[in-house]
Amino acid sequence: ENGRPDIPKEPEGQLVSEHLNIKVTYDNNDVFFKIKRTTILKKLMDAFCERQGVR
């Protein structure tokens, strides 16, 4: 409802990273992002478009 994903509780005995490493491929170009699990997807998409000069 607030645009953020529900983050499940950490499973017992497993470590859950606070960050996600994401690879976006566009026109055979790879762009890598390291984002927090709580980052809104629109923010990632805007950063990608800015780097690629797409809008």
Backbone hydrogen bonds, N-H to C=O, Kabsch-Sander energy under -0.5 kcal/mol:
donor,donor_aa,acceptor,acceptor_aa,energy
7,I,5,P,-0.5
14,Q,11,P,-1.7
17,S,15,L,-0.5
20,L,35,I,-3.4
22,I,20,L,-0.6
22,I,33,F,-3.3
24,V,31,V,-3.1
26,Y,29,N,-2.5
29,N,26,Y,-1.6
31,V,24,V,-2.7
33,F,22,I,-2.9
35,I,20,L,-2.5
35,I,33,F,-0.5
37,R,18,E,-2.0
39,T,36,K,-1.6
43,K,40,I,-1.2
44,L,40,I,-1.1
45,M,41,L,-2.5
46,D,42,K,-2.6
47,A,43,K,-1.9
48,F,44,L,-2.3
49,C,45,M,-2.5
50,E,46,D,-2.2
51,R,47,A,-2.1
52,Q,48,F,-2.1
53,G,49,C,-1.2
54,V,49,C,-2.4
